[in-house]
Amino acid sequence: QVQLVESGGGLVQAGGSLRLSCAASGNMFSFNVMGWYRQAPGKQRELAADMISDGRTTYQDSVKGRFTISRDTAKNTVYLQMNNLKPEDTAVYYCNVRLPSAFREYWGKGTLVTVSS
């Protein structure tokens, strides 16, 4: 089992910044994918960004150049630095961990990010 603890959401004005953190504990395999998904009201959950344990990253097109994902491998923590936030970034952001070799996936409880115009 893997437990995820998220922090860092909140209310910010358009153009502002927030940093999300997600700490994972438990049986984390050395090869894993940690990332952030988001779900806006009335919309499907979508990938914002993720990072494989070897450093490769994936970003949704709408956040490229504004969001940066990073990891502290020793702490099993993933961060999402969000700059130049826009009202359309308003969503619940969920931390996600995938362990491909074990066919397992875990989700955090979510943290709300609200961007006012």
Rosetta silent file (secondary structure, phi, psi, omega in degrees, C-alpha in Angstrom):
SEQUENCE: QVQLVESGGGLVQAGGSLRLSCAASGNMFSFNVMGWYRQAPGKQRELAADMISDGRTTYQDSVKGRFTISRDTAKNTVYLQMNNLKPEDTAVYYCNVRLPSAFREYWGKGTLVTVSS
SCORE:     score description
SCORE:     0.000 S_00000001
   1 L     0.000  148.609  176.691    0.000    0.000    0.000 S_00000001
   2 E  -126.848  132.847  176.330    1.017    3.592   -0.659 S_00000001
   3 E  -109.237  140.397 -177.612   -0.350    6.587    1.222 S_00000001
   4 E  -121.752  131.765  177.265   -0.358   10.059   -0.297 S_00000001
   5 E  -122.759  117.100 -177.276   -0.527   13.344    1.604 S_00000001
   6 E  -101.244  153.681  173.823   -1.127   16.474   -0.444 S_00000001
   7 E  -156.324  162.253  171.179   -0.709   20.095    0.499 S_00000001
   8 L   111.429   -4.659  178.681   -0.466   23.520   -1.053 S_00000001
   9 L   -71.696  175.433  178.225   -3.826   24.312   -2.594 S_00000001
  10 E   158.475 -166.816 -179.393   -5.668   27.556   -2.022 S_00000001
  11 E  -105.924  132.707 -179.578   -7.045   30.739   -3.491 S_00000001
  12 E  -145.415  151.820  176.549   -4.897   32.935   -5.682 S_00000001
  13 E   -80.033  156.515  177.023   -5.469   35.763   -8.124 S_00000001
  14 L   -55.257  136.611 -176.739   -4.863   35.325  -11.807 S_00000001
  15 L    92.505  -10.845 -179.125   -1.171   35.653  -12.581 S_00000001
  16 L   -83.636 -174.456 -176.056   -0.190   34.350   -9.171 S_00000001
  17 L  -132.739  151.614  171.850    1.662   31.204   -8.152 S_00000001
  18 E  -143.989  154.567  173.095    1.115   28.165   -5.975 S_00000001
  19 E  -125.910  125.514  176.217    3.165   25.081   -5.215 S_00000001
  20 E   -97.378  144.946  176.648    1.569   21.735   -4.552 S_00000001
  21 E  -128.306  147.307  176.969    3.334   18.981   -2.649 S_00000001
  22 E  -142.879  116.532  178.940    2.562   15.297   -2.377 S_00000001
  23 E  -102.407  128.782  179.361    4.456   12.984   -0.054 S_00000001
  24 E  -106.083  138.235  175.415    4.209    9.266   -0.626 S_00000001
  25 E  -134.865  157.154 -178.514    4.839    6.661    2.023 S_00000001
  26 E   112.474 -151.439 -172.496    4.646    2.901    2.010 S_00000001
  27 L   -87.239   79.317  178.641    5.812    0.378   -0.532 S_00000001
  28 L   -89.712  123.113  177.040    7.139    2.582   -3.327 S_00000001
  29 L   -75.805  156.846 -177.162    8.908    0.657   -6.068 S_00000001
  30 L   -65.573  -34.573  176.031   12.075    2.148   -7.525 S_00000001
  31 L   -98.015  113.499 -177.916   10.419    2.501  -10.944 S_00000001
  32 L  -152.484  169.207  177.143    7.320    4.610  -10.531 S_00000001
  33 E  -125.596  126.301  176.453    5.407    7.535  -11.940 S_00000001
  34 E  -119.377  138.817 -177.964    4.312   10.416   -9.743 S_00000001
  35 E  -165.334 -173.623 -178.354    2.120   13.187  -10.986 S_00000001
  36 E  -128.895  129.749  170.939   -0.811   15.516  -10.715 S_00000001
  37 E  -112.157  161.383  176.924   -4.218   15.263  -12.285 S_00000001
  38 E  -140.217  152.264  179.358   -6.936   17.879  -12.053 S_00000001
  39 E  -136.805  113.452  177.210  -10.683   17.952  -12.306 S_00000001
  40 L   -85.740  157.744 -179.897  -12.604   21.138  -12.929 S_00000001
  41 L   -55.730  128.123  177.953  -16.321   21.384  -12.122 S_00000001
  42 L    76.613    6.773 -178.450  -18.349   19.514  -14.700 S_00000001
  43 L  -122.259  164.770  178.113  -15.292   18.189  -16.491 S_00000001
  44 L   -78.650  155.305  175.286  -13.385   14.943  -16.607 S_00000001
  45 L   -66.801  138.702 -177.982  -10.208   14.408  -14.659 S_00000001
  46 E  -138.061  155.007  177.371   -7.151   15.154  -16.778 S_00000001
  47 E   -72.298  131.990  170.555   -3.419   14.910  -16.461 S_00000001
  48 E   -93.615  -52.410  178.978   -1.672   18.146  -15.561 S_00000001
  49 E  -165.763  149.794  171.506    1.861   16.762  -15.358 S_00000001
  50 E  -145.538  165.806 -177.717    3.747   13.674  -14.322 S_00000001
  51 E  -141.134  127.559  175.619    7.314   12.521  -13.888 S_00000001
  52 E   -79.375  157.213 -177.247    8.765    9.059  -14.196 S_00000001
  53 L   -62.364  -17.139  177.159   11.395    8.008  -11.671 S_00000001
  54 L   -88.825    1.954  174.962   14.021    8.285  -14.435 S_00000001
  55 L   103.290  -12.312  179.906   13.249   11.975  -14.826 S_00000001
  56 L   -68.857  140.993 -177.556   11.087   12.000  -17.933 S_00000001
  57 E  -123.353  156.283  173.377    8.162   14.388  -17.737 S_00000001
  58 E  -134.441  134.790  177.930    4.833   14.856  -19.442 S_00000001
  59 E  -126.510  144.598  168.576    2.788   18.044  -19.407 S_00000001
  60 L   -67.281  143.809 -176.073   -0.667   18.869  -20.621 S_00000001
  61 H   -55.781  -38.285 -174.104   -0.354   21.386  -23.440 S_00000001
  62 H   -70.169  -13.934 -178.891   -2.301   24.078  -21.592 S_00000001
  63 H  -109.225   -6.361 -178.978    0.175   24.156  -18.681 S_00000001
  64 L   -59.295  135.091 -179.633    3.445   23.955  -20.618 S_00000001
  65 L    85.925  -11.287  179.097    5.687   26.892  -19.811 S_00000001
  66 L  -117.633  -34.670 -179.444    3.706   27.719  -16.664 S_00000001
  67 E  -106.265  145.143  175.499    3.816   24.566  -14.522 S_00000001
  68 E  -133.377  125.185  177.257    6.924   22.675  -13.470 S_00000001
  69 E   -99.262  142.058  178.740    6.894   19.238  -11.918 S_00000001
  70 E  -147.672  164.999 -178.010    9.782   18.058   -9.790 S_00000001
  71 E  -137.052  148.178  167.301   10.595   15.257   -7.398 S_00000001
  72 E  -112.031   99.502 -173.790   12.633   14.638   -4.292 S_00000001
  73 H   -61.855  -39.618 -177.749   13.392   10.970   -4.717 S_00000001
  74 H   -62.897  -31.721 -178.860   14.825   10.541   -1.228 S_00000001
  75 H   -99.343    0.168 -176.098   11.609   11.869    0.289 S_00000001
  76 L    50.665   44.792 -177.560    9.268   10.258   -2.261 S_00000001
  77 E  -121.360  137.202  176.853    7.742   13.683   -2.733 S_00000001
  78 E  -117.389  142.391 -178.557    6.492   15.274   -5.908 S_00000001
  79 E  -121.928  151.332  171.824    5.938   18.998   -6.376 S_00000001
  80 E  -130.726  106.882  175.864    3.989   21.036   -8.869 S_00000001
  81 E   -86.817  119.915 -176.701    5.089   24.640   -9.183 S_00000001
  82 E  -115.480  115.027 -179.718    2.282   26.572  -10.852 S_00000001
  83 L  -114.501  162.138  179.019    3.060   30.040  -12.164 S_00000001
  84 L    48.068   50.672 -176.980    1.007   32.559  -14.108 S_00000001
  85 L   -65.706  145.773 -178.888   -2.163   30.860  -12.963 S_00000001
  86 L  -120.082  155.947  178.097   -5.342   31.417  -14.950 S_00000001
  87 H   -53.994  -32.588 -179.853   -8.998   31.101  -13.914 S_00000001
  88 H   -72.733   -5.783  173.376   -9.251   28.023  -16.118 S_00000001
  89 H   -83.412   -7.422  178.864   -6.687   26.313  -13.889 S_00000001
  90 L   -59.345  124.842 -176.808   -9.310   26.244  -11.131 S_00000001
  91 E  -177.254  168.881  166.674   -9.816   22.594  -10.190 S_00000001
  92 E   -88.516  127.276 -178.248   -9.287   19.956   -7.592 S_00000001
  93 E  -102.954  128.162 -176.734   -5.754   18.677   -8.041 S_00000001
  94 E  -114.994  130.827  171.957   -5.090   15.030   -7.251 S_00000001
  95 E   -76.931  142.218 -178.319   -1.747   13.446   -6.607 S_00000001
  96 E  -136.196  137.459  175.072   -1.252   10.176   -8.446 S_00000001
  97 E  -127.891  129.959  175.608    1.285    7.398   -8.111 S_00000001
  98 E  -118.887  135.976  175.886    1.569    4.526  -10.549 S_00000001
  99 E  -117.016   87.450 -172.585    3.638    1.421   -9.978 S_00000001
 100 H   -58.113  -37.541 -177.143    3.675   -0.152  -13.429 S_00000001
 101 H   -68.686  -21.711  179.761    5.534   -3.303  -12.439 S_00000001
 102 H  -106.096    1.298 -178.497    2.904   -4.053   -9.804 S_00000001
 103 L    53.907   42.791 -179.089   -0.070   -2.851  -11.870 S_00000001
 104 E  -123.278  151.072 -179.926   -1.044   -0.556   -9.006 S_00000001
 105 E  -144.247  140.153 -178.016   -2.216    3.017   -8.892 S_00000001
 106 E  -130.893  149.420 -179.571   -2.919    5.287   -5.961 S_00000001
 107 E  -127.203  142.808  170.066   -4.713    8.612   -5.592 S_00000001
 108 L   -79.256  176.202 -177.547   -4.579   11.383   -3.055 S_00000001
 109 L   -79.406  -17.379  179.278   -7.729   12.958   -1.650 S_00000001
 110 L   100.219  147.847  176.686   -7.282   16.112   -3.704 S_00000001
 111 E  -135.236  133.764 -174.097   -6.524   19.725   -2.959 S_00000001
 112 E   -84.044  130.320  172.989   -8.566   22.631   -4.299 S_00000001
 113 E  -116.402  121.946  179.566   -6.924   25.344   -6.358 S_00000001
 114 E  -120.790  124.059  179.648   -9.077   28.396   -7.057 S_00000001
 115 E  -113.586  117.069 -179.671   -7.847   31.153   -9.363 S_00000001
 116 E   -92.770  148.163 -178.588   -9.852   34.355   -9.301 S_00000001
 117 L   -89.192    0.000    0.000   -9.954   36.763  -12.216 S_00000001
